[in-house]
């Protein structure tokens, strides 16, 4: 398993992480037994970088990982989790990155995960009501207290990254990035990460499963699946976006790989400072995804992919308006 480093001085982790959200949240019914099999198989295949968040459930995904972590030596895995919301009995109340909530969330996540230290603690979304200096200052206090090893941000813009890095080193920035979501190339986020020595962690590198070709129509998604509310999965948008899927399928066939493997290989080929975290809750898809590490893309191959994709327009925003409002571009 190739390894890549988190930040300038952070731990080495497997080049492919594992996003755990879908095991408990957003993507249809959960299957805890199968999810535990996925986690075990991921470690068997050489993986060690697990990504979760307080909001996944909320809480249930961290609790699932907590059950799994009781089975394995603590130094065998690198655990990333995220904070940034307030919850009430009826659900999410909204963004809250106040120092008080930073400390509350950390202690609660440690308890659910059953560990003494979080390896990578992310702010899930930038809170416009709280200066980033105050939030990162509170996060830095957790490092001093031994509760957290490294700090990260998610969906933060270039200036926010620079301000945060002046308070404490930022090891990782997590944002959406794939063959159909390339905003970070255009808005300066990827360049700023490289300027500051921040590792970029792409989430949804398979386009929320769409780039695999498994989703051909809305009915392929469970009635409870969150993607049904996503603009890119609306009926007209989905049909238009299948042009991209067919192109990825054609390019993958030339390489003797699956579409999922080609899509992940493309992300991996963007630089050794990227660590994609594809998610799955099925062992067979995990094994397929890990096969992307064996797909070599040459310069000419990458040039062909770029040329072919430039001819295709992706239809639909990557989130509905209320969630797009939480993305920080500053």
RODO-2510 file (C-alpha; in nm, 4 decimals, decimal comma):
residues 330
     n   res          X          Y          Z
     1     x     0,0000     0,0000     0,0000
     2     x     0,1554     0,3319    -0,1055
     3     x     0,1535     0,5934     0,1688
     4     x     0,1219     0,9703     0,1704
     5     x     0,1849     1,2256     0,4440
     6     x    -0,0707     1,4424     0,6204
     7     x     0,0685     1,7942     0,6222
     8     x     0,4353     1,8799     0,6594
     9     x     0,4977     1,6726     0,9714
    10     x     0,1878     1,4572     1,0121
    11     x     0,1504     1,0811     1,0043
    12     x     0,1882     0,8654     0,6960
    13     x    -0,1430     0,7237     0,5832
    14     x    -0,2537     0,4927     0,3051
    15     x    -0,2837     0,6649    -0,0322
    16     x    -0,6522     0,5717    -0,0394
    17     x    -0,8501     0,6540     0,2706
    18     x    -1,1961     0,5238     0,3515
    19     x    -1,4909     0,7582     0,3877
    20     x    -1,7316     0,6050     0,6365
    21     x    -2,0322     0,8397     0,6106
    22     x    -2,2448     0,6189     0,3864
    23     x    -2,2224     0,3301     0,6294
    24     x    -2,4569     0,5134     0,8652
    25     x    -2,5925     0,8209     0,6944
    26     x    -2,7337     0,9763     0,3764
    27     x    -2,7039     0,6879     0,1292
    28     x    -2,9940     0,4597     0,2167
    29     x    -3,0381     0,1849     0,4777
    30     x    -2,7443     0,0937     0,6988
    31     x    -2,6047    -0,2581     0,7336
    32     x    -2,3772    -0,2585     1,0360
    33     x    -2,2527    -0,6146     0,9907
    34     x    -2,1459    -0,5485     0,6309
    35     x    -1,9930    -0,2150     0,7273
    36     x    -1,7785    -0,3860     0,9894
    37     x    -1,6679    -0,6343     0,7236
    38     x    -1,5710    -0,3420     0,4998
    39     x    -1,3643    -0,1856     0,7778
    40     x    -1,1858    -0,5133     0,8514
    41     x    -1,1173    -0,5788     0,4834
    42     x    -0,9841    -0,2265     0,4356
    43     x    -0,7211    -0,2893     0,7010
    44     x    -0,6383    -0,6294     0,5501
    45     x    -0,5706    -0,4573     0,2168
    46     x    -0,3269    -0,2170     0,3808
    47     x    -0,5515     0,0818     0,4460
    48     x    -0,5331     0,2776     0,7700
    49     x    -0,7039     0,6184     0,7174
    50     x    -1,0675     0,6320     0,8341
    51     x    -1,2865     0,9410     0,7969
    52     x    -1,6024     1,0100     0,9980
    53     x    -1,7859     1,3067     1,1542
    54     x    -2,0124     1,3934     1,4424
    55     x    -2,2920     1,4864     1,2018
    56     x    -2,2998     1,1448     1,0319
    57     x    -2,6126     1,0078     1,1918
    58     x    -2,5709     1,2272     1,3874
    59     x    -2,3357     1,0316     1,6121
    60     x    -2,4072     0,6800     1,4790
    61     x    -2,1106     0,6636     1,2425
    62     x    -1,8634     0,7515     1,5167
    63     x    -2,0311     0,4897     1,7363
    64     x    -1,9896     0,2303     1,4588
    65     x    -1,6212     0,3125     1,4290
    66     x    -1,5928     0,2949     1,8067
    67     x    -1,7154    -0,0640     1,7969
    68     x    -1,4667    -0,1456     1,5227
    69     x    -1,1762     0,0228     1,7007
    70     x    -1,2186    -0,2089     1,9972
    71     x    -1,1063    -0,4900     1,7631
    72     x    -0,7792    -0,3387     1,6411
    73     x    -0,4580    -0,1985     1,7878
    74     x    -0,4879     0,1789     1,8186
    75     x    -0,1676     0,2434     1,6230
    76     x    -0,3052     0,0459     1,3280
    77     x    -0,5440     0,3236     1,2246
    78     x    -0,5437     0,6999     1,1715
    79     x    -0,8794     0,8456     1,2705
    80     x    -1,0190     1,1687     1,1266
    81     x    -1,3436     1,3195     1,2496
    82     x    -1,5178     1,6527     1,2093
    83     x    -1,7140     1,9029     1,4189
    84     x    -1,8951     2,2260     1,3474
    85     x    -2,2660     2,1888     1,4134
    86     x    -2,5060     2,2194     1,7052
    87     x    -2,7757     1,9612     1,7574
    88     x    -3,1060     1,9595     1,9395
    89     x    -3,3508     1,6709     1,9906
    90     x    -3,5217     1,7564     1,6610
    91     x    -3,1992     1,7508     1,4593
    92     x    -2,9328     1,9958     1,3450
    93     x    -2,9601     2,3494     1,4765
    94     x    -2,6952     2,5044     1,2549
    95     x    -2,3277     2,5928     1,2362
    96     x    -2,1385     2,6391     1,5614
    97     x    -1,7599     2,6631     1,5664
    98     x    -1,7418     2,8571     1,8914
    99     x    -1,4509     2,7560     2,1161
   100     x    -1,7015     2,6111     2,3605
   101     x    -1,8542     2,3864     2,0946
   102     x    -1,5101     2,2865     1,9635
   103     x    -1,4219     2,1494     2,3068
   104     x    -1,7634     1,9877     2,3585
   105     x    -1,7531     1,8146     2,0212
   106     x    -1,4012     1,6839     2,0751
   107     x    -1,4828     1,5275     2,4118
   108     x    -1,8027     1,3727     2,2756
   109     x    -1,6258     1,2295     1,9698
   110     x    -1,3480     1,0818     2,1846
   111     x    -1,6091     0,9092     2,3967
   112     x    -1,8058     0,7683     2,1027
   113     x    -1,4885     0,6516     1,9269
   114     x    -1,3484     0,5049     2,2475
   115     x    -1,0040     0,6570     2,1961
   116     x    -0,7833     0,8983     2,3878
   117     x    -0,6636     1,1082     2,0935
   118     x    -0,8150     1,2074     1,7588
   119     x    -0,5469     1,1899     1,4892
   120     x    -0,7016     1,4564     1,2624
   121     x    -0,9731     1,6948     1,3825
   122     x    -1,1502     1,8950     1,1109
   123     x    -1,3787     2,1937     1,1242
   124     x    -1,6604     2,0553     0,9058
   125     x    -1,7783     2,3896     0,7664
   126     x    -1,6488     2,7416     0,8214
   127     x    -1,8748     2,9323     1,0628
   128     x    -1,9140     3,2934     0,9435
   129     x    -2,0208     3,4017     1,2927
   130     x    -1,6937     3,2928     1,4556
   131     x    -1,3524     3,4253     1,3450
   132     x    -1,1455     3,1366     1,2125
   133     x    -0,8661     3,2486     1,4467
   134     x    -1,0902     3,1792     1,7480
   135     x    -1,1930     2,8370     1,6205
   136     x    -0,8419     2,7248     1,5299
   137     x    -0,7130     2,8667     1,8562
   138     x    -0,9534     2,6396     2,0439
   139     x    -0,8536     2,3464     1,8235
   140     x    -0,4870     2,4196     1,8955
   141     x    -0,5693     2,4029     2,2650
   142     x    -0,6889     2,0473     2,2119
   143     x    -0,3516     1,9625     2,0571
   144     x    -0,1760     2,1063     2,3624
   145     x    -0,4059     1,9009     2,5847
   146     x    -0,3151     1,5800     2,3991
   147     x    -0,6709     1,5221     2,2763
   148     x    -0,5914     1,5907     1,9082
   149     x    -0,2782     1,5323     1,6987
   150     x    -0,3383     1,7381     1,3840
   151     x    -0,5867     1,9968     1,2599
   152     x    -0,7877     2,0233     0,9403
   153     x    -1,0548     2,2335     0,7720
   154     x    -1,3249     2,1351     0,5244
   155     x    -1,4633     2,3391     0,2333
   156     x    -1,2579     2,6439     0,3343
   157     x    -1,1411     2,9078     0,0877
   158     x    -0,7858     3,0361     0,0285
   159     x    -0,7899     3,3374     0,2609
   160     x    -0,9505     3,1360     0,5414
   161     x    -0,6769     2,8771     0,5015
   162     x    -0,4054     3,1394     0,5240
   163     x    -0,5595     3,2965     0,8350
   164     x    -0,6016     2,9576     1,0003
   165     x    -0,2436     2,8521     0,9252
   166     x    -0,1096     3,1615     1,1035
   167     x    -0,2686     3,0354     1,4275
   168     x    -0,1629     2,6710     1,4044
   169     x    -0,0299     2,4418     1,1292
   170     x    -0,3146     2,2963     0,9223
   171     x    -0,2378     1,9413     0,8158
   172     x    -0,5288     1,8803     0,5787
   173     x    -0,8051     2,0484     0,3841
   174     x    -1,1005     1,8342     0,2851
   175     x    -1,3217     1,9351    -0,0079
   176     x    -1,5126     1,7688    -0,2871
   177     x    -1,2970     1,6838    -0,5879
   178     x    -1,3497     1,4414    -0,8731
   179     x    -1,3832     1,4219    -1,2485
   180     x    -1,7134     1,6085    -1,2155
   181     x    -1,6284     1,8479    -0,9292
   182     x    -1,3133     2,0487    -0,9992
   183     x    -1,3921     2,3829    -0,8343
   184     x    -1,0761     2,3690    -0,6213
   185     x    -0,8619     2,3901    -0,9358
   186     x    -1,0289     2,7176    -1,0354
   187     x    -1,0887     2,8939    -0,7040
   188     x    -0,7320     2,8733    -0,5739
   189     x    -0,7952     2,6217    -0,2969
   190     x    -0,5651     2,3508    -0,4339
   191     x    -0,2905     2,6035    -0,5104
   192     x    -0,3174     2,7529    -0,1614
   193     x    -0,2893     2,4103    -0,0012
   194     x     0,0337     2,3540    -0,1921
   195     x     0,1614     2,6982    -0,1003
   196     x     0,1051     2,6258     0,2706
   197     x     0,2064     2,2575     0,2744
   198     x    -0,1477     2,1406     0,3475
   199     x    -0,2459     1,7942     0,2257
   200     x    -0,5616     1,7949     0,0150
   201     x    -0,8170     1,5242     0,1018
   202     x    -1,0779     1,4874    -0,1750
   203     x    -1,4138     1,3575    -0,0600
   204     x    -1,6667     1,2088    -0,3023
   205     x    -1,3904     1,1287    -0,5548
   206     x    -1,6399     0,8983    -0,7285
   207     x    -1,8991     1,1721    -0,7665
   208     x    -2,1169     1,0283    -0,4868
   209     x    -2,1120     0,6974    -0,6726
   210     x    -2,2312     0,8434    -1,0013
   211     x    -1,9003     0,8015    -1,1843
   212     x    -1,9102     0,4252    -1,1266
   213     x    -2,1989     0,3944    -1,3711
   214     x    -2,4165     0,2148    -1,1167
   215     x    -2,6736     0,4966    -1,1062
   216     x    -2,8552     0,5297    -1,4362
   217     x    -3,1859     0,6729    -1,3136
   218     x    -3,3331     0,8226    -0,9989
   219     x    -3,5099     0,4963    -0,9195
   220     x    -3,1701     0,3303    -0,8702
   221     x    -3,1477     0,5220    -0,5412
   222     x    -3,3320     0,4113    -0,2287
   223     x    -3,6314     0,6277    -0,1371
   224     x    -3,4435     0,7447     0,1735
   225     x    -3,1227     0,8277    -0,0147
   226     x    -3,0092     1,1897     0,0318
   227     x    -2,8827     1,2046    -0,3257
   228     x    -3,2441     1,2307    -0,4423
   229     x    -3,2325     1,5920    -0,3174
   230     x    -2,9003     1,6703    -0,4887
   231     x    -2,9316     1,8886    -0,8012
   232     x    -2,6993     1,6697    -1,0084
   233     x    -2,9223     1,3677    -0,9467
   234     x    -3,2450     1,5403    -1,0515
   235     x    -3,4062     1,3572    -1,3422
   236     x    -3,3037     1,5953    -1,6230
   237     x    -2,9588     1,6647    -1,4774
   238     x    -2,8907     1,2978    -1,4216
   239     x    -2,9701     1,2087    -1,7805
   240     x    -2,7478     1,4891    -1,9077
   241     x    -2,4641     1,3875    -1,6757
   242     x    -2,4697     1,0310    -1,8055
   243     x    -2,2623     1,1631    -2,0970
   244     x    -1,9755     1,2013    -1,8505
   245     x    -2,0318     0,8517    -1,7134
   246     x    -2,0227     0,6997    -2,0613
   247     x    -1,6988     0,8822    -2,1376
   248     x    -1,5385     0,7589    -1,8146
   249     x    -1,6555     0,4073    -1,8978
   250     x    -1,4998     0,4270    -2,2444
   251     x    -1,1690     0,5607    -2,1106
   252     x    -1,1626     0,2930    -1,8398
   253     x    -1,2196     0,0196    -2,0939
   254     x    -0,9077     0,1320    -2,2802
   255     x    -0,7089     0,0950    -1,9581
   256     x    -0,8605    -0,2419    -1,8692
   257     x    -1,0052    -0,0944    -1,5510
   258     x    -1,3503    -0,0208    -1,4147
   259     x    -1,4914     0,3342    -1,4285
   260     x    -1,4506     0,3647    -1,0517
   261     x    -1,0847     0,2658    -1,0722
   262     x    -1,0154     0,5133    -1,3511
   263     x    -1,1885     0,7953    -1,1624
   264     x    -0,9871     0,7249    -0,8472
   265     x    -0,6619     0,6785    -1,0411
   266     x    -0,7159     1,0224    -1,1951
   267     x    -0,7477     1,1841    -0,8506
   268     x    -0,4424     0,9960    -0,7218
   269     x    -0,2446     1,1129    -1,0252
   270     x    -0,3042     1,4807    -0,9451
   271     x    -0,0213     1,4700    -0,6905
   272     x     0,1230     1,2853    -0,3936
   273     x    -0,0213     1,5580    -0,1712
   274     x    -0,3750     1,4312    -0,2388
   275     x    -0,5362     1,1516    -0,0337
   276     x    -0,8817     1,0667    -0,1674
   277     x    -1,1327     0,9061     0,0683
   278     x    -1,3866     0,7119    -0,1413
   279     x    -1,6682     0,5743     0,0678
   280     x    -1,8519     0,2453     0,0436
   281     x    -2,0533     0,0094     0,2585
   282     x    -1,9973    -0,3021     0,0454
   283     x    -1,6845    -0,5209     0,0480
   284     x    -1,6976    -0,5813    -0,3269
   285     x    -1,6890    -0,2084    -0,3990
   286     x    -1,4087    -0,1549    -0,1497
   287     x    -1,1967    -0,4166    -0,3239
   288     x    -1,2741    -0,2611    -0,6615
   289     x    -1,1783     0,0847    -0,5349
   290     x    -0,8498    -0,0350    -0,3904
   291     x    -0,7650    -0,1726    -0,7341
   292     x    -0,7285     0,1885    -0,8503
   293     x    -0,3820     0,1857    -0,6941
   294     x    -0,2741    -0,0478    -0,9752
   295     x    -0,4049     0,1733    -1,2567
   296     x    -0,1173     0,3747    -1,3971
   297     x    -0,2030     0,6903    -1,5901
   298     x     0,0609     0,8330    -1,8221
   299     x     0,0919     1,1988    -1,9155
   300     x    -0,0702     1,1251    -2,2487
   301     x    -0,3473     0,9351    -2,0725
   302     x    -0,4138     1,2255    -1,8391
   303     x    -0,4084     1,4638    -2,1356
   304     x    -0,6692     1,2535    -2,3147
   305     x    -0,8939     1,2491    -2,0076
   306     x    -0,8647     1,6272    -1,9757
   307     x    -0,9441     1,6786    -2,3428
   308     x    -1,2445     1,4477    -2,3417
   309     x    -1,3929     1,5915    -2,0244
   310     x    -1,3509     1,9498    -2,1457
   311     x    -1,6154     1,8721    -2,4066
   312     x    -1,8761     1,7763    -2,1454
   313     x    -2,0736     2,0171    -1,9297
   314     x    -2,1698     1,8950    -1,5829
   315     x    -2,5313     1,9880    -1,5114
   316     x    -2,6387     2,0972    -1,1648
   317     x    -2,4743     2,2409    -0,8545
   318     x    -2,2995     1,9950    -0,6273
   319     x    -2,5354     2,0794    -0,3395
   320     x    -2,8832     2,2231    -0,2972
   321     x    -2,8818     2,5992    -0,2196
   322     x    -2,9037     2,5619     0,1595
   323     x    -2,5963     2,3391     0,1657
   324     x    -2,4055     2,5386    -0,0962
   325     x    -2,4474     2,8358     0,1378
   326     x    -2,2249     2,6512     0,3872
   327     x    -1,9327     2,6284     0,1427
   328     x    -1,6673     2,8913     0,2111
   329     x    -1,4985     3,0427    -0,0920
   330     x    -1,3166     3,3268     0,0830
***
